[in-house]
Amino acid sequence: MNPTLLIVDDDAANLASLTAIFTRLNLRVVPATSGEEALDRIRETPVDVVLTDLMMPRMSGIDLLKNVKAIAPDTEMVMMTAYGTIERAVEAMREGAYDFVTKPFRRAQIERVVTRAVEKQTLLAENKALKAQLAAHGGRPATHGIIGNAPALRRVLETARQAAPSSATVLLMGESGTGKELFARAIHQLSGRADQAFVAVNCGALPDSIIEAELFGAERGAYTGAHATREGRFSRADGGTLFLDEVGELAPHVQVKLLRVLQSGEYERVGGGQTLHTDCRIIAATNRDLAQAVKAGDFREDLYYRLNVIPITLPPLRARADDIPLLADHFVRAYAEKNSKPIEGLAAKALERLVDYSWPGNVRELENTIERAVVLARGTVLDEDDLPETIVGEARDGQVLTIPLGTPMEEIEHRVIRETLRFTDGDKKRAAQLLGIATRTIYRKLGAG
């Protein structure tokens, strides 16, 4: 539903003119000729923004402001005032008004102020909804720890949900920090193996001399220091799921043994001759281009095709920037509780900096940034001064928008419009001129996104 604007003015001609202006901007406009009528309208239906004349008989704009804040404290108020009563408008600002415009005002000016008020109220409402979503799940997101609603994320989540009930091998691809292990755990929890073990091993973190024994186990005396038979990860994951992170880093001789397990479920411990069997589901992950590694001779082609049964490419954070507020809120809550810090949330400017940043380290970098900010914060709200200069500096410098190849057109349009609005300081008419589209197209695209 389009945002609701309540316009209050005892001048019928002015009220009709303003109603026509904002109706054309795809706002749901509710007119009222007095403060008393305005309060009745607010009691009947939720209102996002009130645009009211300051000087009215019986109930002034300031009195209306006080009553509205008592009934609906989140509603934003914009005051209209003549030049001679600007002091009263400043008083209204102290009482909680969002902004004021002076008569006679330019159409572009009043459109810009009201639009900003609508956007602020919409952002507050979205943040409340996001917090409610987290609170409903004990502070945890609904999808097995995966946070976000962006189209790019929803698509890969749907693929993961479809793949989970099967025993098919899944290959998770994507940049570092995109949450591949989180996805692997979600697939395991959605599968019929959820009550069995989930065993993870980082193939890139273990030396070649250890990884083979770590995966397949080792007999006593198989190598120096092997004083007892060692159980491998394949044995521990029997009946459950084995997650092979950074599978592209496996040495060639280990790739051969892994291929055999994928083909037959059979393997031998290091230094052993007994054939063992495992019934575990394999989920592999890599930030390398395995197809290119095959061409370069660094990865076995037959193993690649065995792993690549159900490929899922996780989107980088820059391709799902709309999820940053939800992720940031989740991390603020988590690290404030962990560190016993009375942090209430993020200031609007700090959130804007986070959304503008490109996040080469993806969700992991965002999490680390929020943890650092929470630990070092002196106040109860994280401001842009609490963020690293690399993030603030990039946001200040940037009038260049980077969009990764493969980003759906719907997301590209939404991101370009949103970034252009930031550049024009919320002026939709100016943004539309820069983009070469109609102003109503911006409202339609943002509403659809």
C-alpha distance (Angstrom), angle and dihedral (degrees) to the residues before:
residue distance angle dihedral
M1 . . .
N2 3.81 . .
P3 3.82 117.2 .
T4 3.81 115.3 -89.1
L5 3.83 120.5 -122.4
L6 3.80 119.4 -168.4
I7 3.84 111.3 -157.2
V8 3.80 116.6 -162.2
D9 3.83 120.3 -169.7
D10 3.81 132.1 138.6
D11 3.82 89.1 -150.4
A12 3.83 103.9 90.1
A13 3.81 94.9 -160.4
N14 3.80 93.1 50.1
L15 3.81 90.8 45.6
A16 3.82 91.4 52.3
S17 3.80 92.0 47.9
L18 3.81 93.9 49.9
T19 3.81 91.2 45.4
A20 3.81 90.3 54.9
I21 3.83 92.7 47.6
F22 3.77 96.5 52.3
T23 3.80 95.8 37.9
R24 3.81 87.1 61.0
L25 3.83 87.8 54.1
N26 3.81 90.3 62.1
L27 3.78 94.8 -106.8
R28 3.79 120.3 139.4
V29 3.81 99.8 -119.2
V30 3.80 123.1 -156.3
P31 3.86 113.4 -172.6
A32 3.82 125.3 -152.5
T33 3.80 130.0 178.1
S34 3.82 97.6 -155.6
G35 3.78 142.8 23.3
E36 3.79 91.0 -108.7
E37 3.80 92.0 54.2
A38 3.81 89.9 46.3
L39 3.81 91.7 56.0
D40 3.81 89.9 50.5
R41 3.82 89.8 52.7
I42 3.82 92.1 49.8
R43 3.80 90.8 51.0
E44 3.81 89.3 52.0
T45 3.81 100.1 47.0
P46 3.83 138.3 10.4
V47 3.80 113.0 -97.2
D48 3.80 125.5 -160.3
V49 3.80 100.6 -166.2
V50 3.81 134.7 11.8
L51 3.82 118.7 -152.9
T52 3.79 106.5 -167.2
D53 3.76 139.8 171.9
L54 3.78 111.5 -116.9
M55 3.81 99.2 -143.8
M56 3.82 111.6 54.3
P57 3.80 132.2 143.4
R58 3.82 120.7 -100.0
M59 3.84 95.7 1.7
S60 3.81 118.5 36.9
G61 3.78 124.1 -149.4
I62 3.82 90.8 -104.3
D63 3.80 91.8 52.1
L64 3.79 88.9 48.5
L65 3.81 89.2 49.8
K66 3.81 91.5 54.6
N67 3.82 92.1 48.3
V68 3.80 93.5 46.5
K69 3.82 92.2 50.3
A70 3.81 88.8 51.8
I71 3.81 92.9 51.4
A72 3.83 101.0 34.2
P73 3.83 110.0 10.9
D74 3.82 94.0 -178.8
T75 3.81 94.0 57.8
E76 3.81 112.6 109.1
M77 3.81 119.1 -132.1
V78 3.80 127.0 -151.4
M79 3.81 117.1 -171.6
M80 3.83 127.4 -148.7
T81 3.78 114.1 -152.4
A82 3.80 142.1 164.4
Y83 3.79 120.9 -114.8
G84 3.79 91.4 -104.2
T85 3.81 93.4 59.8
I86 3.80 102.0 46.1
E87 3.82 88.9 120.1
R88 3.81 88.5 63.2
A89 3.79 89.6 50.5
V90 3.81 90.3 53.2
E91 3.80 87.6 50.7
A92 3.80 88.1 52.9
M93 3.80 89.7 53.0
R94 3.80 88.9 55.5
E95 3.80 88.8 52.1
G96 3.80 90.7 55.4
A97 3.80 106.8 -84.4
Y98 3.81 113.9 152.1
D99 3.82 96.7 -138.6
F100 3.79 144.0 -40.6
V101 3.80 137.2 -129.9
T102 3.79 125.7 -153.3
K103 3.81 125.1 -131.1
P104 2.92 130.5 -86.2
F105 3.79 87.0 40.9
R106 3.78 130.4 -179.6
R107 3.77 115.8 -114.8
A108 3.82 92.3 -124.9
Q109 3.79 90.3 52.2
I110 3.79 96.6 53.2
E111 3.80 91.7 41.9
R112 3.80 89.9 53.6
V113 3.81 95.4 48.3
V114 3.80 94.4 46.5
T115 3.80 92.1 44.6
R116 3.80 90.8 53.6
A117 3.79 90.6 49.4
V118 3.81 90.0 50.8
E119 3.80 91.2 48.9
K120 3.81 91.9 49.1
Q121 3.80 92.4 49.9
T122 3.81 91.0 46.0
L123 3.82 90.8 51.9
L124 3.81 91.2 49.5
A125 3.79 90.5 49.2
E126 3.82 91.3 49.2
N127 3.81 91.3 49.4
K128 3.80 90.2 50.8
A129 3.78 90.8 50.0
L130 3.81 90.9 48.9
K131 3.80 91.6 50.0
A132 3.79 89.9 48.2
Q133 3.79 89.9 51.5
L134 3.80 90.5 53.3
A135 3.81 93.5 43.4
A136 3.81 90.9 51.6
H137 3.78 88.3 61.3
G138 3.79 98.0 43.8
G139 3.79 92.6 -93.6
R140 3.80 91.5 -49.0
P141 3.82 126.0 107.5
A142 3.78 119.6 -108.5
T143 3.80 100.4 -116.6
H144 3.81 102.8 69.6
G145 3.78 94.4 -77.6
I146 3.82 96.7 -41.8
I147 3.80 110.4 126.6
G148 3.78 123.9 -159.6
N149 3.79 148.5 69.6
A150 3.82 102.4 -150.4
P151 3.83 114.9 132.3
A152 3.81 92.1 -119.1
L153 3.80 90.4 55.9
R154 3.80 94.8 42.2
R155 3.80 90.6 55.9
V156 3.80 95.1 54.3
L157 3.81 90.7 42.4
E158 3.78 89.6 55.8
T159 3.82 90.8 50.9
A160 3.81 89.5 49.1
R161 3.81 91.4 50.3
Q162 3.79 91.3 50.4
A163 3.79 92.6 47.7
A164 3.81 96.9 44.5
P165 3.84 101.0 79.3
S166 3.82 91.9 53.5
S167 3.80 128.1 74.9
A168 3.80 92.0 -128.4
T169 3.79 118.5 134.4
V170 3.80 112.8 -106.2
L171 3.81 124.9 -152.9
L172 3.81 113.2 -157.6
M173 3.80 113.2 -160.0
G174 3.77 131.9 -178.0
E175 3.77 145.4 98.6
S176 3.80 122.0 -52.5
G177 3.77 113.0 -81.6
T178 3.81 97.4 27.3
G179 3.81 93.7 116.2
K180 3.80 105.0 -100.9
E181 3.82 94.7 156.0
L182 3.80 89.8 47.8
F183 3.81 89.0 55.1
A184 3.80 91.3 46.5
R185 3.81 90.6 53.5
A186 3.81 90.8 47.0
I187 3.82 91.3 52.7
H188 3.80 89.6 49.1
Q189 3.82 92.2 49.6
L190 3.82 91.3 49.7
S191 3.81 92.6 49.5
G192 3.79 132.5 83.8
R193 3.81 87.7 -105.0
A194 3.82 94.3 64.7
D195 3.81 93.0 113.8
Q196 3.83 91.2 53.3
A197 3.82 130.1 74.5
F198 3.79 124.6 -64.4
V199 3.81 105.8 -155.1
A200 3.80 120.7 -172.2
V201 3.79 129.1 -167.5
N202 3.80 128.0 178.5
C203 3.79 103.7 -140.4
G204 3.79 92.1 -168.4
A205 3.81 94.9 54.2
L206 3.81 97.0 57.8
P207 3.83 125.3 73.4
D208 3.81 118.4 -115.8
S209 3.81 89.2 -111.0
I210 3.81 91.2 61.5
I211 3.79 107.2 30.6
E212 3.82 95.4 75.2
A213 3.81 93.4 54.1
E214 3.78 90.1 41.8
L215 3.80 91.9 56.1
F216 3.79 102.9 35.4
G217 3.80 103.4 21.6
A218 3.82 128.2 -123.5
E219 3.77 137.3 -111.7
R220 3.78 121.3 -121.5
G221 3.81 109.6 -83.3
A222 3.81 93.6 15.6
Y223 3.81 89.5 127.1
T224 3.77 139.4 -4.2
G225 3.79 109.1 -62.5
A226 3.83 95.3 20.3
H227 3.81 95.0 125.7
A228 3.82 93.9 157.6
T229 3.79 139.2 22.0
R230 3.78 109.2 -79.6
E231 3.77 123.3 -144.8
G232 3.81 114.3 -136.2
R233 3.79 131.0 -142.5
F234 3.81 92.3 -103.6
S235 3.78 89.2 59.2
R236 3.80 93.5 47.0
A237 3.82 91.4 48.7
D238 3.83 94.0 50.8
G239 3.81 107.1 137.0
G240 3.80 91.4 9.6
T241 3.80 138.2 60.8
L242 3.81 130.5 -63.6
F243 3.80 114.5 -156.8
L244 3.81 113.5 -157.3
D245 3.79 106.2 -165.1
E246 3.83 117.9 -164.6
V247 3.80 89.9 10.5
G248 3.81 89.7 168.5
E249 3.82 89.4 72.8
L250 3.82 95.0 64.5
A251 3.80 116.4 122.6
P252 3.84 116.5 -114.6
H253 3.83 95.4 -107.4
V254 3.81 90.8 51.9
Q255 3.79 90.2 48.3
V256 3.82 88.3 58.9
K257 3.81 92.4 53.9
L258 3.80 92.0 45.1
L259 3.81 90.6 52.0
R260 3.79 89.7 54.9
V261 3.82 91.8 53.0
L262 3.78 90.9 50.2
Q263 3.81 91.3 49.5
S264 3.79 100.2 44.1
G265 3.81 110.2 0.5
E266 3.84 88.5 -117.4
Y267 3.82 130.9 126.9
E268 3.81 142.6 147.1
R269 3.76 129.0 -130.6
V270 3.80 116.9 -111.7
G271 3.80 106.6 -84.2
G272 3.82 92.6 11.8
G273 3.78 134.2 109.7
Q274 3.80 100.3 -162.8
T275 3.81 115.0 106.0
L276 3.77 111.3 -129.6
H277 3.78 128.8 -167.2
T278 3.79 131.7 -143.2
D279 3.78 131.8 -169.5
C280 3.78 101.5 -161.8
R281 3.75 131.2 135.3
I282 3.82 113.6 -121.7
I283 3.80 121.4 -139.4
A284 3.80 112.0 177.8
A285 3.78 129.3 -171.3
T286 3.78 136.0 -166.9
N287 3.79 141.1 167.4
R288 3.83 89.8 -157.1
D289 3.79 126.1 92.2
L290 3.82 96.6 -111.0
A291 3.80 92.8 -173.7
Q292 3.80 88.6 58.7
A293 3.82 90.4 44.2
V294 3.81 88.2 55.5
K295 3.81 90.7 52.7
A296 3.80 89.8 48.7
G297 3.81 90.8 51.5
D298 3.81 93.6 -116.5
F299 3.80 96.7 113.3
R300 3.80 131.1 39.0
E301 3.78 113.1 -106.1
D302 3.83 93.8 -146.7
L303 3.82 90.9 51.5
Y304 3.79 90.8 48.2
Y305 3.78 92.0 56.3
R306 3.81 91.2 45.8
L307 3.79 90.1 54.3
N308 3.78 96.2 40.0
V309 3.82 97.1 67.1
I310 3.81 93.8 117.8
P311 3.83 109.7 15.3
I312 3.81 117.3 -164.8
T313 3.81 119.7 -176.3
L314 3.78 112.6 -159.1
P315 3.82 115.1 -142.4
P316 3.81 119.1 -118.9
L317 3.79 116.0 -115.4
R318 3.82 91.9 -108.2
A319 3.84 87.8 63.1
R320 3.82 91.2 55.1
A321 3.81 101.1 38.5
D322 3.81 91.2 148.1
D323 3.82 87.5 70.9
I324 3.82 93.5 58.8
P325 3.85 95.4 88.4
L326 3.81 91.2 52.4
L327 3.79 93.4 45.3
A328 3.79 92.4 45.8
D329 3.79 92.1 49.7
H330 3.79 91.0 49.7
F331 3.82 92.7 50.8
V332 3.81 93.0 45.2
R333 3.79 90.8 53.8
A334 3.79 93.1 44.8
Y335 3.81 97.3 48.1
A336 3.79 94.9 39.0
E337 3.80 88.2 57.1
K338 3.80 93.4 42.4
N339 3.82 92.6 51.2
S340 3.83 96.4 36.0
K341 3.81 91.0 -120.6
P342 3.85 120.3 153.3
I343 3.81 93.6 -131.7
E344 3.80 112.3 156.9
G345 3.79 98.6 -173.4
L346 3.80 145.7 -77.3
A347 3.79 127.5 -44.5
A348 3.80 114.6 -121.1
K349 3.81 92.2 -111.9
A350 3.80 92.5 51.1
L351 3.79 90.6 50.0
E352 3.79 89.7 49.6
R353 3.83 90.0 53.7
L354 3.80 90.9 50.5
V355 3.81 92.2 50.6
D356 3.83 91.6 47.8
Y357 3.82 94.8 51.7
S358 3.82 118.9 96.4
W359 3.86 96.6 -136.2
P360 3.82 102.3 -147.9
G361 3.83 87.4 -178.6
N362 3.81 90.9 50.7
V363 3.82 122.2 -155.6
R364 3.80 92.6 -15.1
E365 3.81 90.5 57.7
L366 3.81 91.1 47.6
E367 3.79 90.8 50.9
N368 3.81 92.2 49.6
T369 3.81 90.6 47.3
I370 3.80 92.7 52.5
E371 3.81 92.5 45.4
R372 3.81 90.6 52.6
A373 3.81 92.1 46.9
V374 3.81 92.8 49.5
V375 3.80 93.7 48.2
L376 3.82 94.3 48.2
A377 3.82 98.7 36.6
R378 3.80 117.2 118.0
G379 3.78 97.4 -170.6
T380 3.79 134.4 54.4
V381 3.81 95.1 -109.3
L382 3.81 123.8 55.2
D383 3.79 110.0 -124.6
E384 3.79 130.7 -173.5
D385 3.81 88.5 -95.0
D386 3.82 87.3 66.3
L387 3.81 91.4 58.9
P388 3.83 125.4 86.9
E389 3.79 115.5 -93.2
T390 3.82 90.3 -121.1
I391 3.81 89.1 65.8
V392 3.79 97.2 40.8
G393 3.80 91.9 43.3
E394 3.79 94.9 51.8
A395 3.78 91.5 48.4
R396 3.81 91.2 51.1
D397 3.78 93.4 47.8
G398 3.75 98.5 45.0
Q399 3.75 126.7 104.3
V400 3.80 87.2 136.0
L401 3.79 118.1 94.2
T402 3.81 117.6 -153.9
I403 3.81 115.8 -156.7
P404 3.81 119.0 -179.0
L405 3.78 120.8 -127.1
G406 3.77 112.0 -96.1
T407 3.82 95.3 35.2
P408 3.84 107.8 142.4
M409 3.82 115.8 -109.2
E410 3.80 91.5 -119.1
E411 3.80 90.5 59.7
I412 3.82 92.7 43.3
E413 3.82 91.4 53.8
H414 3.79 92.4 47.1
R415 3.81 93.2 48.2
V416 3.82 94.9 46.1
I417 3.81 92.1 49.5
R418 3.79 92.7 47.2
E419 3.82 93.8 48.2
T420 3.81 91.5 46.4
L421 3.80 89.7 52.5
R422 3.79 88.6 53.4
F423 3.80 89.4 51.9
T424 3.83 91.6 50.6
D425 3.82 91.7 44.8
G426 3.79 91.7 -115.5
D427 3.81 96.6 -48.0
K428 3.81 101.2 143.4
K429 3.80 94.2 -174.1
R430 3.81 91.8 54.8
A431 3.82 90.6 43.8
A432 3.79 90.3 52.0
Q433 3.83 90.1 51.2
L434 3.81 91.6 50.9
L435 3.82 91.6 48.3
G436 3.79 94.1 42.9
I437 3.81 94.1 -124.2
A438 3.79 136.8 112.6
T439 3.80 118.7 -89.0
R440 3.80 90.0 -122.4
T441 3.83 88.3 58.4
I442 3.80 89.3 62.5
Y443 3.79 91.2 53.7
R444 3.81 91.5 46.0
K445 3.81 93.9 48.1
L446 3.80 94.6 45.6
G447 3.77 91.2 46.0
A448 3.82 90.5 51.6
G449 3.84 91.9 45.9
